[in-house]
Amino acid sequence: MPSAIVLINSEIGDESDILDDVCGLEQVHRACLVYGVYDILAEVETDSMDELEDVIARKIRMISGVRSTLTLIVSKRCK
């Protein structure tokens, strides 16, 4: 199953609303607000790479208040 860590930059003040929207996506298994360069970290898991691309490009990036994302494709997990 393809999965990715998506780091999200948001407009100031939109962090909580974006987190709620991201958490509402079926393919997001975990998401949290973080401090630092990025505002939100989301773990996304899908059945195919095409679906993974769709979730990131057409769902997460289209949420109002999302300024930018950085996607890290997972190559191996320890647990």
ChimeraX attribute file (.defattr): number of C-alpha atoms within 10 A of each C-alpha:
attribute: neighborCount
match mode: 1-to-1
recipient: residues
	/A:1	9
	/A:2	16
	/A:3	21
	/A:4	20
	/A:5	18
	/A:6	21
	/A:7	20
	/A:8	24
	/A:9	21
	/A:10	22
	/A:11	13
	/A:12	10
	/A:13	9
	/A:14	14
	/A:15	19
	/A:16	14
	/A:17	14
	/A:18	23
	/A:19	20
	/A:20	12
	/A:21	13
	/A:22	25
	/A:23	17
	/A:24	11
	/A:25	13
	/A:26	11
	/A:27	18
	/A:28	20
	/A:29	15
	/A:30	13
	/A:31	18
	/A:32	15
	/A:33	15
	/A:34	13
	/A:35	8
	/A:36	8
	/A:37	9
	/A:38	16
	/A:39	22
	/A:40	23
	/A:41	22
	/A:42	22
	/A:43	20
	/A:44	24
	/A:45	21
	/A:46	19
	/A:47	11
	/A:48	12
	/A:49	14
	/A:50	10
	/A:51	15
	/A:52	20
	/A:53	15
	/A:54	14
	/A:55	20
	/A:56	17
	/A:57	12
	/A:58	12
	/A:59	13
	/A:60	21
	/A:61	17
	/A:62	12
	/A:63	15
	/A:64	13
	/A:65	16
	/A:66	19
	/A:67	13
	/A:68	13
	/A:69	19
	/A:70	14
	/A:71	16
	/A:72	12
	/A:73	14
	/A:74	14
	/A:75	8
	/A:76	7
	/A:77	5
	/A:78	3
	/A:79	3
